Amino acid sequence: MTEYQFPEGFWWGSAASGPQTEGRIENDGKGDSMWDYWYKEAPEKFFNQVGPEKTSQVYQKYQEDIQLMKATGHTTFRTSIQWSRLIPDGVGAVNPKAVAFYNDYIDDMIANGIEPFMNLYHFDMPMALQEKGGWLNRETVDAYVAFAKTCFELFGDRVKKWFTHNEPIVPVEAGYLYQFHYPLEINLKHAVQVGYHEMLASAKAIAAYHGMKLDGEIGIILNLTPSYPRDETNPADVKAAVIADAFFNRSFLDPSVKGEFPVELVELLKEIDHLPVYEEEDLVIIKENTVDLLGINYYQPRRVKAKETPIDHTNGPMPEDYFDTYEMPGRKMNPYRGWEIYEKGIYDILTNVRENYGNIRCYISENGMGVEGEERFINEKGEIEDDYRIDFVKDHLKYVHQAITEGANCQGYHMWTCMDNWSWNNAYKNRYGFISVNLAEDGKRTIKKSGHWFKQISSQNGFND
């Protein structure tokens, strides 16, 4: 039997977001985000036409949910403050009902021994700002910093872990490269500008937080997808992996931790005349305002090979002009999400951060497995027996443990997610939670087998295998 004990004070919990859980009720004062707008315009784009107003009803059920967090072993929990709930037009007046809700939510977590981790931006641009270009418009950076300062002023006396963005590469990829999210563009020049403004906004929010002399930490949450070349001995494959890594990982990791953008990416963008519009002093702000803490989301690896297929010039330059995806034979897959399951990737990320990023304090802020049709696994007690999720988490935690024993500065593990929540276009298609949500029964919550298992892990601060 192998014993996996984690360091004292290790953070056990899960992650969620405001737009994916809170829902909307009449007269809650929330403004539209781009998701509210897009759902009204094109409900057919969302699985079973379930929109963001029907999410997990945390706005009404947060007290019950916090008791369920406690019952599933949470010592920490991350969510986000919805910009469009707190400041309905993105700028201007604050919504007092939102302030009351977030105050109660935070206070109730703390009263129950759960430390709140708060993220500020989770793909949820207020529609009033999106109409003016969203992250394409530099004015959004200033609006975001004002929103961040408002959050620090209102809640910073109790919230000690702040994050500027969750997965800032996603608005870049999904909104401006691959047409998964609104505004559905395929435009690398726009994608670069969006990413640049997100990074500048992050640095400016960090500067504002540190300037307020609050006694907490502020970081960023990045989804890191390690880029593996098809053949480590083939220089063309290795180069392709380096470029993919620069586009999708180091584009945010390097400026967040080191204060500078990856040279490979800057040179490539310069060659194709796609550098963002920027001001010289921006680079100083980015250099001087790096993160205190790094959140790492890990779901899948990226496998690449040298470019072998013809370049598609239909939409101008694209990242895929520099590499092809490699489908490794025999890879283990999650068939519901179409993602490879590669547990060692989490170890490789933590090792990379230890060796190349000053071993910055970090934690696994998301890792999880979405499965469709989980009602197939309900037992006679009405509980979902999700042994596949237990195995998934355990197999990843073994690699987290190995990385820590080798010196990685990893402080905790959060699974995605606490309870089944709304997942953008996919709505409730794939379920990820420790706790099931029955939409047909007014969002009734039931702890899954994995939730009871996680309580044991948290209580013992580890597990035997």
GUSEVO-185606 format. One line per field, with one value per residue (C-alpha): residue number from 1; residue in three letters; x, y, z. Coordinates in pm, whole numbers, plus 50000, padded with zeros to 5 digits. Layout:
! residues N
nuvex <- c(NUM; ...)
fikol <- c(ALA; ...)
px <- c(X; ...)
py <- c(Y; ...)
pz <- c(Z; ...)
//
This chain:
! residues 465
nuvex <- c(1; 2; 3; 4; 5; 6; 7; 8; 9; 10; 11; 12; 13; 14; 15; 16; 17; 18; 19; 20; 21; 22; 23; 24; 25; 26; 27; 28; 29; 30; 31; 32; 33; 34; 35; 36; 37; 38; 39; 40; 41; 42; 43; 44; 45; 46; 47; 48; 49; 50; 51; 52; 53; 54; 55; 56; 57; 58; 59; 60; 61; 62; 63; 64; 65; 66; 67; 68; 69; 70; 71; 72; 73; 74; 75; 76; 77; 78; 79; 80; 81; 82; 83; 84; 85; 86; 87; 88; 89; 90; 91; 92; 93; 94; 95; 96; 97; 98; 99; 100; 101; 102; 103; 104; 105; 106; 107; 108; 109; 110; 111; 112; 113; 114; 115; 116; 117; 118; 119; 120; 121; 122; 123; 124; 125; 126; 127; 128; 129; 130; 131; 132; 133; 134; 135; 136; 137; 138; 139; 140; 141; 142; 143; 144; 145; 146; 147; 148; 149; 150; 151; 152; 153; 154; 155; 156; 157; 158; 159; 160; 161; 162; 163; 164; 165; 166; 167; 168; 169; 170; 171; 172; 173; 174; 175; 176; 177; 178; 179; 180; 181; 182; 183; 184; 185; 186; 187; 188; 189; 190; 191; 192; 193; 194; 195; 196; 197; 198; 199; 200; 201; 202; 203; 204; 205; 206; 207; 208; 209; 210; 211; 212; 213; 214; 215; 216; 217; 218; 219; 220; 221; 222; 223; 224; 225; 226; 227; 228; 229; 230; 231; 232; 233; 234; 235; 236; 237; 238; 239; 240; 241; 242; 243; 244; 245; 246; 247; 248; 249; 250; 251; 252; 253; 254; 255; 256; 257; 258; 259; 260; 261; 262; 263; 264; 265; 266; 267; 268; 269; 270; 271; 272; 273; 274; 275; 276; 277; 278; 279; 280; 281; 282; 283; 284; 285; 286; 287; 288; 289; 290; 291; 292; 293; 294; 295; 296; 297; 298; 299; 300; 301; 302; 303; 304; 305; 306; 307; 308; 309; 310; 311; 312; 313; 314; 315; 316; 317; 318; 319; 320; 321; 322; 323; 324; 325; 326; 327; 328; 329; 330; 331; 332; 333; 334; 335; 336; 337; 338; 339; 340; 341; 342; 343; 344; 345; 346; 347; 348; 349; 350; 351; 352; 353; 354; 355; 356; 357; 358; 359; 360; 361; 362; 363; 364; 365; 366; 367; 368; 369; 370; 371; 372; 373; 374; 375; 376; 377; 378; 379; 380; 381; 382; 383; 384; 385; 386; 387; 388; 389; 390; 391; 392; 393; 394; 395; 396; 397; 398; 399; 400; 401; 402; 403; 404; 405; 406; 407; 408; 409; 410; 411; 412; 413; 414; 415; 416; 417; 418; 419; 420; 421; 422; 423; 424; 425; 426; 427; 428; 429; 430; 431; 432; 433; 434; 435; 436; 437; 438; 439; 440; 441; 442; 443; 444; 445; 446; 447; 448; 449; 450; 451; 452; 453; 454; 455; 456; 457; 458; 459; 460; 461; 462; 463; 464; 465)
fikol <- c(MET; THR; GLU; TYR; GLN; PHE; PRO; GLU; GLY; PHE; TRP; TRP; GLY; SER; ALA; ALA; SER; GLY; PRO; GLN; THR; GLU; GLY; ARG; ILE; GLU; ASN; ASP; GLY; LYS; GLY; ASP; SER; MET; TRP; ASP; TYR; TRP; TYR; LYS; GLU; ALA; PRO; GLU; LYS; PHE; PHE; ASN; GLN; VAL; GLY; PRO; GLU; LYS; THR; SER; GLN; VAL; TYR; GLN; LYS; TYR; GLN; GLU; ASP; ILE; GLN; LEU; MET; LYS; ALA; THR; GLY; HIS; THR; THR; PHE; ARG; THR; SER; ILE; GLN; TRP; SER; ARG; LEU; ILE; PRO; ASP; GLY; VAL; GLY; ALA; VAL; ASN; PRO; LYS; ALA; VAL; ALA; PHE; TYR; ASN; ASP; TYR; ILE; ASP; ASP; MET; ILE; ALA; ASN; GLY; ILE; GLU; PRO; PHE; MET; ASN; LEU; TYR; HIS; PHE; ASP; MET; PRO; MET; ALA; LEU; GLN; GLU; LYS; GLY; GLY; TRP; LEU; ASN; ARG; GLU; THR; VAL; ASP; ALA; TYR; VAL; ALA; PHE; ALA; LYS; THR; CYS; PHE; GLU; LEU; PHE; GLY; ASP; ARG; VAL; LYS; LYS; TRP; PHE; THR; HIS; ASN; GLU; PRO; ILE; VAL; PRO; VAL; GLU; ALA; GLY; TYR; LEU; TYR; GLN; PHE; HIS; TYR; PRO; LEU; GLU; ILE; ASN; LEU; LYS; HIS; ALA; VAL; GLN; VAL; GLY; TYR; HIS; GLU; MET; LEU; ALA; SER; ALA; LYS; ALA; ILE; ALA; ALA; TYR; HIS; GLY; MET; LYS; LEU; ASP; GLY; GLU; ILE; GLY; ILE; ILE; LEU; ASN; LEU; THR; PRO; SER; TYR; PRO; ARG; ASP; GLU; THR; ASN; PRO; ALA; ASP; VAL; LYS; ALA; ALA; VAL; ILE; ALA; ASP; ALA; PHE; PHE; ASN; ARG; SER; PHE; LEU; ASP; PRO; SER; VAL; LYS; GLY; GLU; PHE; PRO; VAL; GLU; LEU; VAL; GLU; LEU; LEU; LYS; GLU; ILE; ASP; HIS; LEU; PRO; VAL; TYR; GLU; GLU; GLU; ASP; LEU; VAL; ILE; ILE; LYS; GLU; ASN; THR; VAL; ASP; LEU; LEU; GLY; ILE; ASN; TYR; TYR; GLN; PRO; ARG; ARG; VAL; LYS; ALA; LYS; GLU; THR; PRO; ILE; ASP; HIS; THR; ASN; GLY; PRO; MET; PRO; GLU; ASP; TYR; PHE; ASP; THR; TYR; GLU; MET; PRO; GLY; ARG; LYS; MET; ASN; PRO; TYR; ARG; GLY; TRP; GLU; ILE; TYR; GLU; LYS; GLY; ILE; TYR; ASP; ILE; LEU; THR; ASN; VAL; ARG; GLU; ASN; TYR; GLY; ASN; ILE; ARG; CYS; TYR; ILE; SER; GLU; ASN; GLY; MET; GLY; VAL; GLU; GLY; GLU; GLU; ARG; PHE; ILE; ASN; GLU; LYS; GLY; GLU; ILE; GLU; ASP; ASP; TYR; ARG; ILE; ASP; PHE; VAL; LYS; ASP; HIS; LEU; LYS; TYR; VAL; HIS; GLN; ALA; ILE; THR; GLU; GLY; ALA; ASN; CYS; GLN; GLY; TYR; HIS; MET; TRP; THR; CYS; MET; ASP; ASN; TRP; SER; TRP; ASN; ASN; ALA; TYR; LYS; ASN; ARG; TYR; GLY; PHE; ILE; SER; VAL; ASN; LEU; ALA; GLU; ASP; GLY; LYS; ARG; THR; ILE; LYS; LYS; SER; GLY; HIS; TRP; PHE; LYS; GLN; ILE; SER; SER; GLN; ASN; GLY; PHE; ASN; ASP)
px <- c(50000; 50127; 50051; 49993; 50006; 49989; 50156; 49986; 49730; 49690; 49387; 49110; 48812; 48663; 48614; 48314; 48222; 47950; 47806; 47796; 47623; 47437; 47145; 46910; 46587; 46351; 46470; 46814; 46959; 47206; 47292; 47332; 47665; 47752; 47619; 47276; 47269; 47389; 47140; 46854; 46979; 47055; 46913; 46958; 47338; 47302; 47256; 46883; 46839; 46934; 47053; 47253; 46947; 46880; 47218; 47255; 47052; 47335; 47195; 46903; 47060; 47408; 47346; 47242; 47537; 47789; 47662; 47713; 48067; 48134; 47989; 48222; 48539; 48593; 48841; 48857; 48634; 48684; 48412; 48395; 48225; 48013; 48109; 47761; 47597; 47808; 47827; 47538; 47666; 48032; 48105; 47918; 47668; 47714; 47416; 47338; 47162; 47484; 47686; 47446; 47458; 47838; 47878; 47645; 47804; 48158; 48059; 47873; 48170; 48405; 48161; 48167; 48545; 48574; 48817; 48678; 48905; 48765; 48826; 48733; 48685; 48548; 48457; 48165; 48205; 47919; 47722; 47734; 48114; 48107; 47900; 48198; 48442; 48496; 48863; 48944; 48881; 49151; 48884; 48773; 49107; 49030; 48672; 48803; 49056; 48778; 48565; 48859; 48921; 48551; 48572; 48887; 48722; 48397; 48529; 48907; 48885; 48770; 48881; 49257; 49301; 49221; 49263; 49247; 49136; 49041; 49180; 49241; 49340; 48976; 48824; 49113; 49064; 48689; 48579; 48840; 49001; 48765; 48410; 48306; 48193; 48048; 48152; 48236; 48533; 48823; 49082; 49433; 49507; 49200; 49285; 49632; 49492; 49233; 49499; 49725; 49453; 49360; 49724; 49756; 49431; 49568; 49892; 49706; 49465; 49764; 49920; 49592; 49561; 49916; 49870; 49576; 49805; 49552; 49691; 49615; 49753; 49658; 49728; 49592; 49446; 49582; 49475; 49806; 49803; 50158; 50269; 50430; 50606; 50522; 50894; 51133; 51429; 51281; 51381; 51081; 50836; 51011; 50997; 50624; 50567; 50764; 50548; 50221; 50339; 50421; 50075; 49861; 50059; 50350; 50148; 50000; 50232; 50548; 50408; 50213; 50513; 50820; 50673; 50766; 50620; 50787; 51047; 50933; 50579; 50685; 50917; 50652; 50388; 50634; 50709; 50341; 50276; 50036; 50189; 49922; 49877; 50044; 50208; 50569; 50479; 50246; 50551; 50687; 50352; 50349; 50714; 50663; 50329; 50369; 50149; 50184; 50017; 49950; 49634; 49683; 49394; 49480; 49252; 49443; 49775; 49835; 50020; 50169; 50387; 50559; 50323; 50242; 49900; 49862; 49814; 49456; 49467; 49087; 49094; 49449; 49722; 49629; 49831; 49780; 49996; 50293; 50200; 49956; 49773; 49913; 49674; 49890; 49799; 49661; 49590; 49336; 49026; 48727; 48476; 48217; 48444; 48678; 48978; 49281; 49332; 49704; 49766; 50142; 50072; 49990; 50333; 50505; 50337; 50431; 50788; 50811; 50683; 50939; 51231; 51154; 50924; 51106; 50899; 50627; 50356; 50084; 49790; 49583; 49279; 49085; 49107; 48805; 48609; 48283; 48052; 47724; 47420; 47537; 47184; 47277; 47489; 47225; 47210; 46915; 46997; 46953; 47328; 47543; 47824; 48093; 48391; 48540; 48565; 48725; 48983; 49046; 49109; 49315; 49538; 49606; 49664; 49935; 50129; 50063; 50204; 50512; 50575; 50545; 50788; 51034; 50997; 50708; 50552; 50194; 49956; 49631; 49392; 49053; 48836; 48607; 48344; 48150; 47808; 47707; 47697; 47612; 47896; 47855; 47727; 47728; 47493; 47438; 47542; 47847; 47838; 48151; 48039; 48093; 47723; 47449; 47192; 46851; 46711; 46374; 46336; 46414; 46789; 46772; 47123; 47253; 47611; 47772; 47998; 48299; 48181; 48177; 48518; 48660; 48546; 48759; 49061; 49029; 48981; 49288; 49484; 49565; 49483; 49624; 49626)
py <- c(50000; 50345; 50641; 50983; 51245; 51612; 51909; 52054; 52320; 52187; 52351; 52103; 52223; 52298; 52580; 52738; 53079; 53337; 53318; 52937; 52900; 53205; 53222; 53519; 53608; 53896; 54232; 54104; 54416; 54226; 54366; 54149; 53986; 53880; 53533; 53668; 53861; 53572; 53331; 53571; 53604; 53236; 52994; 52705; 52736; 52607; 52238; 52169; 52549; 52592; 52949; 53136; 53251; 52883; 52799; 52625; 52886; 52961; 53315; 53166; 52844; 52951; 52871; 52513; 52489; 52596; 52319; 52075; 52210; 52142; 51790; 51721; 51829; 52177; 52391; 52639; 52730; 52948; 53134; 53467; 53799; 53866; 54204; 54250; 54168; 54409; 54691; 54624; 54851; 54758; 55111; 55341; 55256; 54954; 54719; 54712; 54374; 54224; 54371; 54218; 53878; 53860; 53982; 53711; 53443; 53533; 53566; 53235; 53052; 53194; 53113; 52751; 52722; 52755; 53014; 53203; 53246; 53516; 53552; 53872; 53770; 53441; 53499; 53723; 54061; 54303; 54346; 54726; 54701; 54422; 54652; 54891; 54613; 54434; 54342; 54483; 54829; 54970; 55154; 54812; 54781; 55094; 54980; 54642; 54802; 55019; 54704; 54524; 54815; 54819; 54447; 54497; 54785; 54598; 54250; 54273; 54286; 53920; 53774; 53708; 53520; 53714; 53623; 53863; 53620; 53259; 53108; 53433; 53231; 53114; 53451; 53472; 53124; 53086; 53440; 53549; 53238; 52940; 53079; 52883; 53190; 53528; 53744; 53443; 53589; 53425; 53699; 53647; 54020; 54076; 53767; 53907; 54246; 54085; 53875; 54176; 54389; 54104; 54081; 54458; 54462; 54186; 54374; 54698; 54520; 54365; 54712; 54848; 54562; 54598; 54977; 54931; 54750; 54472; 54169; 53907; 53772; 53826; 53599; 53464; 53128; 52976; 52659; 52503; 52237; 52102; 52076; 51742; 51688; 51373; 51284; 51438; 51360; 51539; 51910; 52009; 51843; 52002; 52346; 52298; 52216; 52524; 52749; 52587; 52634; 53001; 53064; 52881; 52863; 53104; 53392; 53443; 53239; 53436; 53789; 53684; 53529; 53681; 54010; 53960; 53801; 53494; 53595; 53321; 53461; 53826; 53745; 53539; 53811; 54075; 53872; 53864; 54223; 54113; 54275; 54440; 54815; 54910; 55195; 55174; 55224; 54920; 54695; 54851; 54797; 54432; 54386; 54534; 54373; 53998; 53754; 53648; 53314; 53103; 52898; 52608; 52445; 52113; 51895; 51760; 51770; 51918; 51687; 51841; 51761; 51964; 52121; 51860; 51969; 52267; 52604; 52726; 53096; 53148; 53360; 53496; 53378; 53128; 52949; 52621; 52758; 52653; 52302; 52016; 51829; 51483; 51204; 50971; 50604; 50431; 50748; 50727; 50936; 51085; 51002; 51254; 51556; 51428; 51503; 51288; 51182; 51206; 51221; 51281; 51617; 51766; 51660; 51800; 52139; 52159; 52055; 52319; 52587; 52474; 52467; 52761; 52998; 53047; 52775; 53033; 52942; 52774; 52539; 52317; 52537; 52310; 51948; 51736; 51501; 51580; 51285; 51281; 51091; 51036; 50940; 50592; 50547; 50625; 50355; 50252; 50533; 50787; 50863; 50874; 50618; 50806; 50577; 50703; 51050; 50914; 50729; 51038; 51263; 51002; 50934; 51307; 51359; 51089; 51299; 51620; 51441; 51330; 51687; 51819; 51558; 51677; 52036; 52187; 52476; 52349; 52458; 52282; 52102; 52223; 52006; 52145; 52165; 52171; 52093; 52027; 52366; 52535; 52504; 52778; 52637; 52286; 52396; 52079; 51828; 51700; 51688; 51763; 51808; 51633; 51713; 51646; 51909; 51789; 52060; 51884; 51910; 52280; 52221; 51958; 51874; 51525; 51441; 51188; 50905; 51121; 51394; 51155; 51021; 51375; 51442; 51147; 51267; 51618; 51492; 51266; 51523; 51240; 50880; 50529; 50327)
pz <- c(50000; 49910; 50132; 49974; 50251; 50153; 50328; 50634; 50543; 50186; 50020; 49938; 49739; 49403; 49157; 48988; 48845; 48891; 48539; 48548; 48884; 49008; 48768; 48750; 48921; 48856; 48990; 49097; 48934; 48716; 48374; 48065; 47999; 47645; 47738; 47832; 47505; 47287; 47444; 47366; 47008; 46940; 47201; 46955; 47000; 47358; 47447; 47505; 47485; 47852; 47902; 48167; 48364; 48448; 48595; 48929; 49129; 49371; 49404; 49600; 49731; 49845; 50214; 50132; 49892; 50154; 50384; 50097; 50043; 50409; 50374; 50080; 50260; 50121; 50312; 50023; 49729; 49424; 49241; 49060; 49104; 48797; 48658; 48507; 48841; 49046; 48788; 48546; 48268; 48316; 48436; 48672; 48944; 49170; 49218; 49595; 49566; 49428; 49714; 49966; 49791; 49767; 50127; 50255; 50033; 50151; 50518; 50517; 50362; 50625; 50908; 50790; 50774; 50397; 50265; 49964; 49661; 49432; 49062; 48877; 48513; 48385; 48017; 48119; 47950; 48035; 47713; 47739; 47703; 47443; 47223; 47226; 47134; 47465; 47515; 47169; 47309; 47538; 47739; 47868; 48048; 48252; 48316; 48437; 48674; 48822; 48868; 49033; 49274; 49364; 49450; 49660; 49848; 49913; 49992; 50037; 50416; 50413; 50079; 50092; 49763; 49447; 49081; 48789; 48517; 48476; 48154; 47965; 47658; 47624; 47520; 47271; 47125; 47157; 47070; 46815; 46659; 46648; 46674; 46985; 47183; 47100; 46907; 46686; 46497; 46314; 46324; 46465; 46477; 46695; 46902; 46978; 47077; 47306; 47478; 47517; 47676; 47914; 48024; 48067; 48269; 48491; 48563; 48634; 48872; 49053; 49084; 49224; 49474; 49603; 49618; 49856; 50107; 50169; 50348; 50084; 49759; 49398; 49106; 48780; 48677; 48357; 48179; 48086; 47815; 47793; 47431; 47349; 47016; 46820; 46819; 47074; 46844; 46541; 46545; 46327; 46568; 46868; 46704; 46632; 47001; 47112; 46892; 47009; 47368; 47303; 47155; 47410; 47737; 47755; 47603; 47952; 48176; 48092; 48139; 48451; 48629; 48457; 48340; 47975; 47663; 47504; 47246; 47004; 47000; 46969; 46674; 46498; 46537; 46419; 46103; 46007; 46121; 46397; 46705; 46923; 46950; 47280; 47469; 47589; 47955; 47935; 47922; 48241; 48416; 48305; 48409; 48756; 48846; 48833; 49027; 49391; 49327; 49017; 48966; 48723; 48538; 48377; 48170; 47873; 47689; 47345; 47105; 46794; 46496; 46227; 45974; 45708; 45583; 45346; 45517; 45494; 45400; 45411; 45727; 45715; 45952; 46226; 46495; 46304; 46020; 46236; 46353; 46304; 46576; 46640; 46737; 46939; 46887; 47196; 47392; 47676; 47602; 47778; 47502; 47625; 47600; 47328; 47548; 47612; 47975; 48053; 48426; 48402; 48235; 48575; 48704; 48395; 48445; 48814; 48731; 48456; 48695; 48956; 48714; 48484; 48674; 49004; 49176; 49234; 49487; 49289; 49321; 49094; 49051; 48812; 48705; 48629; 48413; 48234; 48171; 47982; 48107; 48465; 48568; 48433; 48744; 49012; 49283; 49499; 49746; 49467; 49456; 49144; 49168; 48977; 49039; 48711; 48868; 49185; 48975; 48761; 49063; 49249; 48948; 48906; 49278; 49275; 49024; 49221; 49527; 49334; 49212; 49569; 49707; 49440; 49561; 49363; 49556; 49510; 49786; 49701; 49468; 49343; 49124; 48859; 48995; 49323; 49181; 48825; 48658; 48333; 48087; 47824; 47492; 47639; 47921; 48130; 47863; 48053; 48432; 48635; 48994; 49328; 49373; 49117; 49022; 48905; 48676; 48658; 49037; 49084; 49098; 49374; 49501; 49584; 49682; 49446; 49559; 49463; 49701; 49997; 49889; 49868; 50224; 50341; 50143; 50287; 50644; 50619; 50410; 50170; 50087; 50071; 49754)
//
